[in-house]
Amino acid sequence: MPRGGAWGDRVAAAARDRGLVPVVVPLIAAEPPHDPAPLEAAVRRLVAAGAAGRRDAADAVSPGTGVAGYSWLVVTSATAVRVLADRVTRLPSDLRVAAVGEPTARAARAAGWVVDLVPESASAATLAASLPDTRGPVLFPRSDLAAPTLVTGLRARGIDVDDVVAYRTVGTGDEPVTLDTVPAAVLVTSGSVAREIARRMTPLDPDTLVACIGPGTAADARAAGLPVHVIGRTRSAEALLDAVVETLHHPAPNRKAPQ
């Protein structure tokens, strides 16, 4: 498992529930952006809009117009949720929230947010297409490594996007990672994780499954030089663990199940 923290605790518990033995090896971490000014400005705008709504609800802007702030907050990672929730105690009452998939939506709800939109397919392209037309700007707090898919898709529809780097995704070190036992599988949950595995854990044992959380991550893993043996049916850690268990119990004819 490539991440610790709350994510690591939750996924480790899910792994144990499935009869797996989780080993957490944090390969990536979140750090503040090099230039915090855009994030600070977005936070001030959110706080000001929320305060204005609380001062005089009768004069508040109508839902979804975002005249005093943003119309939508769009999040594509639990880390983005955490970064914003740590800085904004309460979201403006008229602000609507969209999450790229259920894991991100779960993090948003845990932060006390009401999630208004989760697209059927957990992808930035689907989210960009699913967001309702809006007159107000959309806030998108993201990792510095996030692909431009969401922003490009929204702007192509004429939607104003405040594209803000909320955190940097960085590696946790440079030294090679060695484990006491050969892992049955390694979980690849993002392109940045794939690159860190390739940089610090290769060559992997031939019997170790490389399990990717979705097709996009699988493409990133292959680009990093990793084989891909397992892809989750949906973009969630739980679905990925299910796919690992299924593959371990029913290995392909040309592969033996790792011991």
C-alpha positions as CSV (number, residue, x, y, z in Angstrom):
1,M,0.0,0.0,0.0
2,P,1.6,3.2,-1.2
3,R,0.1,5.7,1.2
4,G,-0.4,6.0,5.0
5,G,-2.5,8.4,7.0
6,A,-6.3,8.2,7.1
7,W,-6.4,6.6,3.6
8,G,-3.9,4.0,4.6
9,D,-5.8,3.2,7.8
10,R,-9.1,2.8,5.9
11,V,-7.6,0.7,3.1
12,A,-5.6,-1.5,5.4
13,A,-8.8,-2.3,7.3
14,A,-10.5,-3.1,4.0
15,A,-7.5,-5.3,3.0
16,R,-7.7,-7.3,6.3
17,D,-11.4,-7.8,5.8
18,R,-10.6,-9.5,2.6
19,G,-8.0,-11.8,4.1
20,L,-5.0,-9.8,2.9
21,V,-2.1,-8.6,5.0
22,P,-1.5,-4.9,4.4
23,V,2.0,-3.5,4.4
24,V,2.0,0.3,4.2
25,V,5.0,1.8,2.4
26,P,4.3,5.5,2.0
27,L,5.8,6.5,-1.4
28,I,4.1,9.9,-1.9
29,A,3.1,12.8,0.4
30,A,1.3,16.1,0.1
31,E,3.2,19.3,0.6
32,P,2.1,23.0,0.4
33,P,2.2,24.7,-3.0
34,H,5.4,26.6,-3.8
35,D,3.1,29.7,-4.4
36,P,0.3,29.7,-1.8
37,A,-1.2,33.0,-2.9
38,P,-3.8,31.5,-5.3
39,L,-5.0,29.1,-2.7
40,E,-5.2,31.8,0.0
41,A,-7.2,34.0,-2.3
42,A,-9.7,31.2,-3.0
43,V,-10.0,30.6,0.7
44,R,-10.7,34.3,1.3
45,R,-13.3,34.3,-1.4
46,L,-15.0,31.3,0.1
47,V,-14.9,32.7,3.7
48,A,-16.2,36.1,2.5
49,A,-19.1,34.5,0.6
50,G,-20.0,32.4,3.6
51,A,-19.9,35.3,5.9
52,A,-22.1,37.4,3.6
53,G,-24.7,34.7,3.5
54,R,-24.8,34.3,7.2
55,R,-25.1,38.1,7.8
56,D,-28.2,38.4,5.7
57,A,-29.7,35.3,4.4
58,A,-32.6,37.3,2.8
59,D,-30.1,39.1,0.6
60,A,-27.9,36.1,-0.2
61,V,-27.4,35.3,-3.8
62,S,-29.7,32.7,-5.2
63,P,-28.4,29.1,-5.2
64,G,-25.9,28.3,-7.9
65,T,-25.4,31.8,-9.1
66,G,-22.1,32.3,-7.3
67,V,-22.3,36.1,-7.5
68,A,-20.6,36.6,-4.2
69,G,-18.2,33.6,-4.5
70,Y,-18.2,30.4,-6.5
71,S,-21.1,28.5,-7.9
72,W,-19.4,25.0,-7.7
73,L,-16.5,23.5,-5.8
74,V,-15.1,20.5,-7.8
75,V,-12.8,18.1,-6.0
76,T,-10.9,15.1,-7.5
77,S,-9.0,13.8,-4.5
78,A,-9.5,13.3,-0.8
79,T,-6.3,15.4,-0.2
80,A,-7.9,18.4,-1.9
81,V,-10.9,18.0,0.4
82,R,-8.6,17.9,3.4
83,V,-6.5,20.9,2.4
84,L,-9.6,23.0,1.9
85,A,-11.5,21.7,4.9
86,D,-8.5,22.6,7.1
87,R,-8.8,26.2,6.0
88,V,-12.5,26.8,5.6
89,T,-14.7,25.9,8.6
90,R,-18.0,26.1,6.8
91,L,-18.7,26.3,3.0
92,P,-21.1,29.0,1.8
93,S,-24.6,27.7,1.9
94,D,-25.2,28.3,-1.8
95,L,-22.0,26.6,-2.9
96,R,-22.6,23.2,-4.7
97,V,-20.0,20.5,-4.5
98,A,-19.0,17.9,-7.2
99,A,-16.7,15.0,-6.5
100,V,-15.1,12.8,-9.2
101,G,-16.0,9.5,-7.5
102,E,-17.4,7.9,-4.4
103,P,-14.1,7.8,-2.5
104,T,-13.6,11.6,-2.9
105,A,-17.3,12.1,-2.2
106,R,-16.9,10.1,1.0
107,A,-14.0,12.3,2.1
108,A,-16.1,15.4,1.4
109,R,-19.1,14.1,3.4
110,A,-16.7,13.3,6.3
111,A,-15.6,16.9,6.2
112,G,-19.3,17.9,6.7
113,W,-19.9,18.9,3.1
114,V,-23.1,18.2,1.1
115,V,-22.1,16.5,-2.2
116,D,-24.4,17.5,-5.0
117,L,-22.9,15.6,-7.9
118,V,-20.9,12.4,-8.4
119,P,-20.7,11.3,-12.0
120,E,-21.5,7.7,-13.0
121,S,-18.0,7.2,-14.3
122,A,-15.2,8.3,-12.0
123,S,-13.2,10.3,-14.5
124,A,-12.3,14.0,-14.9
125,A,-13.7,14.0,-18.4
126,T,-17.1,12.6,-17.3
127,L,-17.2,15.1,-14.4
128,A,-16.5,18.0,-16.8
129,A,-19.3,16.8,-19.1
130,S,-21.7,16.2,-16.2
131,L,-21.5,19.5,-14.4
132,P,-24.6,21.6,-15.0
133,D,-24.3,24.8,-16.9
134,T,-23.5,27.7,-14.5
135,R,-23.1,31.4,-14.6
136,G,-20.8,31.6,-11.7
137,P,-17.1,30.5,-11.5
138,V,-16.0,27.0,-10.5
139,L,-13.3,26.4,-7.9
140,F,-11.0,23.5,-8.6
141,P,-8.3,22.9,-5.9
142,R,-5.9,20.3,-7.1
143,S,-2.5,18.6,-7.0
144,D,0.3,20.2,-9.0
145,L,0.4,17.0,-11.0
146,A,-3.3,16.9,-11.9
147,A,-3.9,16.5,-15.6
148,P,-5.7,19.4,-17.4
149,T,-8.6,17.3,-18.5
150,L,-11.2,18.8,-16.1
151,V,-10.2,22.4,-16.6
152,T,-10.0,22.0,-20.4
153,G,-13.4,20.3,-20.5
154,L,-15.1,23.0,-18.4
155,R,-13.5,25.9,-20.2
156,A,-14.5,24.4,-23.6
157,R,-18.1,24.7,-22.3
158,G,-17.6,28.4,-21.5
159,I,-17.4,27.8,-17.7
160,D,-15.1,30.0,-15.8
161,V,-12.7,27.9,-13.7
162,D,-10.5,29.1,-10.8
163,D,-7.7,26.5,-11.3
164,V,-5.8,26.5,-8.0
165,V,-2.8,24.3,-6.9
166,A,-3.8,23.3,-3.4
167,Y,-0.9,20.9,-2.7
168,R,2.2,19.3,-4.3
169,T,2.5,15.6,-4.7
170,V,6.1,14.6,-3.8
171,G,8.0,11.5,-3.2
172,T,8.9,10.5,0.3
173,G,12.6,9.8,-0.4
174,D,15.2,8.5,-2.8
175,E,16.5,5.4,-1.2
176,P,15.4,2.0,-2.6
177,V,12.5,0.3,-0.9
178,T,13.2,-3.2,0.3
179,L,10.7,-5.5,2.0
180,D,11.3,-8.5,4.3
181,T,9.0,-10.6,2.1
182,V,8.0,-10.5,-1.5
183,P,4.6,-8.8,-1.8
184,A,1.8,-10.7,-3.5
185,A,0.7,-7.4,-5.0
186,V,1.5,-3.7,-5.0
187,L,-1.3,-1.2,-5.3
188,V,-0.9,1.6,-7.8
189,T,-3.3,4.3,-7.1
190,S,-2.0,7.2,-9.3
191,G,0.5,8.0,-11.9
192,S,2.8,9.5,-9.2
193,V,2.7,6.3,-7.3
194,A,3.5,4.3,-10.4
195,R,6.6,6.5,-11.0
196,E,7.7,6.1,-7.4
197,I,7.4,2.4,-7.6
198,A,9.4,2.3,-10.8
199,R,12.0,4.6,-9.2
200,R,12.4,2.9,-5.9
201,M,11.0,-0.6,-6.0
202,T,12.1,-2.1,-9.3
203,P,12.9,-4.7,-10.3
204,L,9.8,-6.2,-8.8
205,D,9.6,-10.0,-8.2
206,P,8.0,-11.6,-11.3
207,D,5.3,-13.1,-9.0
208,T,4.2,-9.7,-7.7
209,L,1.0,-8.4,-9.1
210,V,0.9,-4.8,-10.2
211,A,-2.6,-3.7,-9.4
212,C,-3.9,-0.4,-10.8
213,I,-6.9,1.5,-9.6
214,G,-8.1,2.4,-13.1
215,P,-7.3,2.4,-16.9
216,G,-5.7,5.9,-16.7
217,T,-3.4,4.8,-13.9
218,A,-2.6,1.6,-15.8
219,A,-1.5,3.6,-18.7
220,D,0.7,5.7,-16.4
221,A,2.2,2.5,-14.9
222,R,3.0,1.1,-18.3
223,A,4.6,4.4,-19.3
224,A,6.8,4.1,-16.2
225,G,7.9,0.7,-17.3
226,L,5.7,-1.4,-15.0
227,P,3.7,-4.4,-16.1
228,V,0.0,-4.3,-15.3
229,H,-1.7,-7.4,-14.1
230,V,-4.9,-6.1,-12.4
231,I,-7.2,-3.2,-13.0
232,G,-10.0,-2.4,-10.6
233,R,-13.5,-2.5,-12.0
234,T,-14.3,0.9,-10.5
235,R,-12.0,3.6,-9.4
236,S,-11.9,2.9,-5.7
237,A,-9.4,1.2,-3.4
238,E,-12.1,-1.3,-2.3
239,A,-12.7,-2.4,-5.9
240,L,-9.0,-2.7,-6.5
241,L,-8.6,-4.9,-3.4
242,D,-11.5,-7.1,-4.7
243,A,-9.7,-7.4,-8.0
244,V,-6.5,-8.4,-6.3
245,V,-8.3,-11.1,-4.2
246,E,-10.0,-12.5,-7.3
247,T,-6.7,-12.6,-9.3
248,L,-4.8,-14.2,-6.4
249,H,-7.5,-16.9,-6.1
250,H,-7.9,-17.4,-9.8
251,P,-4.5,-16.7,-11.5
252,A,-4.1,-16.6,-15.2
253,P,-2.9,-19.9,-16.7
254,N,0.5,-18.4,-17.4
255,R,0.9,-17.1,-13.9
256,K,1.0,-18.9,-10.6
257,A,-0.6,-17.3,-7.5
258,P,2.1,-15.7,-5.3
259,Q,2.8,-17.6,-2.1
